[in-house]
Amino acid sequence: MLLRLLCLFVFAPILLAQTNDAVELFNGKDLSGWVIEGPTEFDNKGNKEPIWVADNGMITCRVNNRKSYGFLRYDKKQFADFVFSLEYRLSEKEMPKQSPCNSGIGIRTGVYDPKKSDSPPSRAGYEIQLLDDAMKNPDKHSTGSLYRYIAPSVKAVKPAPEWNKIEIECKGARIKVTLNGEKIIDVDQTTVEEIKNKPLKGYVCVQNHGGKVDFRNLRVKELK
């Protein structure tokens, strides 16, 4: 009996390490491991300031220029089969006629080159759209969609500036997206003509599309 207890005590940490292997992509202090693609600065009342910053334990896209466009890509590793989870918070509209805050998450994508029209995640891999669109019915361009390809099955997004939690699971050709605990995408890409030849491995990134966005708890768990 004593020997059995000792064995459980010795091997418990090993078992724990095998079942809890999600990797933090953001260290909470700086943008180590991440690469900015597209503009790096914006004009804030005549002063040039960085678009992407590590701030108070979050990655923040600070720009408030609807024409700005680019990505912050995790550059250390490409992922094939994985679960990518994060929380995000979009800014509210500052004026009634202003477009809602726009952002996104790239998966299984490559390096973005502004000179190449096929290099954004929505074309090179996938973009999961992020919008302040809680009042609208879901379509192929709404929050949680595989942008321009697959619409969410249900509306699960919370309005800005509330936090939303999203989880993206990729395993082979199957992609699942869960938003705030509700499964909104479950698709085998080989069954959809437009996306059947999309890559099964690539980088992950988050998007600058001209609105202030906060990201936190960015984690990837690779699936064996």
C-alpha positions in Angstrom: 0.0 0.0 0.0 2.8 2.4 0.9 4.6 1.6 -2.3 1.5 2.3 -4.4 1.1 5.7 -2.7 4.7 6.6 -3.3 4.3 5.7 -7.0 1.3 7.9 -7.3 3.1 10.8 -5.6 6.2 10.4 -7.9 4.3 10.1 -11.2 1.5 12.5 -10.6 3.5 15.6 -11.8 4.4 13.7 -15.0 0.8 12.8 -15.7 -0.2 16.4 -15.0 2.4 17.7 -17.5 1.1 15.4 -20.2 -2.5 16.5 -19.9 -2.0 20.2 -19.3 0.3 21.2 -22.2 -1.2 24.4 -23.5 1.5 27.0 -24.3 1.2 30.7 -23.5 2.0 32.6 -26.6 2.2 36.0 -24.8 4.5 36.5 -21.8 2.4 39.4 -20.4 5.3 41.8 -20.6 6.4 42.4 -24.2 5.9 41.2 -27.7 8.7 38.6 -27.7 7.9 35.9 -30.3 5.5 38.1 -32.2 6.2 39.9 -35.5 4.3 43.0 -36.7 3.2 42.8 -40.4 1.9 46.0 -41.9 2.1 49.5 -40.3 3.9 49.8 -37.0 2.9 53.3 -36.0 -0.1 55.6 -36.1 -0.7 59.3 -35.8 -2.1 60.3 -32.4 -2.8 64.0 -32.4 0.4 64.7 -34.3 2.6 62.2 -32.4 3.8 58.9 -33.8 2.9 56.0 -31.5 3.2 52.2 -31.8 0.1 50.4 -33.0 0.9 47.1 -31.1 1.9 47.2 -27.4 2.0 44.9 -24.4 -0.1 46.7 -21.8 -1.3 45.6 -18.4 -1.1 41.9 -19.2 -2.7 42.3 -22.6 -1.7 42.6 -26.3 -3.4 45.8 -27.4 -3.9 47.2 -30.9 -4.1 50.9 -30.2 -4.8 52.4 -33.6 -8.1 54.2 -34.3 -7.9 54.7 -38.0 -10.3 52.6 -40.0 -7.9 52.5 -43.0 -5.1 50.8 -41.0 -4.6 47.2 -41.9 -2.0 44.6 -40.7 -1.3 41.7 -38.4 0.6 40.6 -35.3 1.9 37.1 -36.0 3.3 34.6 -33.6 6.5 33.8 -35.4 8.1 31.0 -33.3 6.2 28.1 -34.7 3.7 26.9 -37.2 0.8 24.7 -36.0 -1.0 21.8 -37.7 -3.5 20.2 -35.3 -4.2 22.4 -32.3 -6.6 24.3 -30.1 -6.0 28.1 -30.1 -7.9 30.0 -27.4 -8.0 33.7 -26.4 -10.1 36.4 -25.0 -10.7 39.7 -26.9 -12.4 43.1 -26.2 -13.4 45.4 -29.0 -13.7 49.2 -28.6 -17.1 50.9 -28.8 -17.9 53.3 -31.6 -16.9 56.9 -30.7 -19.5 58.4 -33.1 -22.9 57.0 -34.2 -22.1 56.9 -37.9 -18.7 55.3 -37.3 -18.1 51.7 -38.6 -18.1 49.1 -35.8 -14.7 48.0 -34.5 -13.1 45.4 -36.8 -10.5 42.8 -36.1 -9.8 39.1 -36.7 -7.8 36.0 -35.9 -5.6 34.2 -38.5 -5.0 30.5 -38.4 -3.0 28.1 -40.6 -1.7 31.2 -42.5 1.6 32.3 -43.9 3.7 35.5 -43.8 1.6 38.6 -44.8 3.0 40.8 -47.6 1.0 44.0 -48.3 2.1 43.7 -51.9 0.6 40.3 -52.4 -3.2 40.1 -52.5 -3.2 36.3 -51.7 -1.1 36.7 -48.5 -3.7 37.9 -45.9 -4.9 35.1 -43.6 -8.4 35.1 -45.1 -6.9 33.9 -48.4 -3.6 32.2 -47.4 -5.3 30.3 -44.6 -8.3 31.4 -42.6 -9.5 34.5 -40.8 -12.0 34.2 -38.0 -13.8 37.5 -38.2 -14.2 39.7 -35.1 -16.7 42.5 -35.2 -18.9 44.5 -32.9 -22.0 43.1 -34.5 -24.1 41.5 -31.7 -27.3 43.1 -33.0 -27.0 41.4 -36.4 -27.8 37.9 -37.6 -24.7 35.8 -38.5 -23.4 35.5 -42.1 -20.2 34.8 -43.8 -18.7 38.1 -42.7 -19.8 38.3 -39.1 -18.1 37.5 -35.9 -16.9 33.9 -35.7 -17.2 33.2 -39.4 -14.5 31.7 -41.4 -14.4 35.0 -43.2 -16.1 34.9 -46.7 -16.5 31.1 -46.6 -18.5 29.8 -43.6 -21.1 31.6 -41.5 -21.6 30.8 -37.8 -24.5 28.6 -37.0 -25.7 30.8 -34.1 -25.1 34.3 -32.8 -23.0 34.1 -29.6 -21.0 37.3 -29.6 -21.2 39.9 -26.8 -21.3 43.6 -27.7 -18.3 45.9 -27.2 -16.7 46.6 -24.8 -17.5 43.2 -23.2 -14.9 40.4 -23.2 -15.5 37.5 -25.5 -13.8 34.1 -25.3 -13.1 32.2 -28.5 -11.6 28.7 -29.0 -10.5 27.4 -32.4 -9.8 23.7 -32.9 -8.1 22.4 -36.0 -7.6 18.7 -36.5 -6.8 17.6 -40.0 -9.4 19.0 -42.3 -11.9 19.6 -39.5 -12.3 23.1 -38.0 -14.4 23.9 -35.0 -15.0 27.4 -33.5 -16.5 27.9 -30.1 -17.5 31.4 -29.0 -18.5 32.1 -25.4 -19.1 28.4 -24.8 -21.3 27.9 -27.9 -20.1 25.9 -30.9 -20.7 28.1 -33.9 -18.5 26.4 -36.6 -18.0 22.7 -37.3 -16.8 22.0 -40.8 -14.7 19.6 -42.7 -13.0 21.8 -45.3 -12.8 19.0 -47.8 -16.6 19.1 -48.2 -16.5 22.8 -49.3 -15.2 23.5 -52.8 -13.8 26.9 -52.0 -11.7 25.8 -49.1 -10.9 22.1 -49.7 -7.3 22.8 -50.6 -6.5 25.3 -47.8 -3.3 24.5 -45.9 -3.4 22.2 -42.9 -0.6 23.9 -41.1 0.6 27.5 -40.6 1.0 30.5 -38.3 -1.5 32.1 -36.0 -2.0 35.9 -35.7 -4.3 38.7 -34.7 -5.4 41.5 -36.9 -5.2 45.3 -37.0 -8.1 46.6 -39.0 -8.3 50.1 -37.7 -9.9 49.7 -34.3 -8.7 49.4 -30.8 -8.7 45.8 -29.5 -7.4 44.1 -26.5 -6.3 40.4 -26.4 -5.4 38.3 -23.4 -4.8 34.6 -22.4 -3.6 33.6 -25.9 -2.8 29.9 -25.6 -2.2 27.0 -28.1 -2.5 23.4 -27.2 -1.1 21.1 -29.9 -3.1 17.9 -30.5 -1.2 14.7 -30.8 
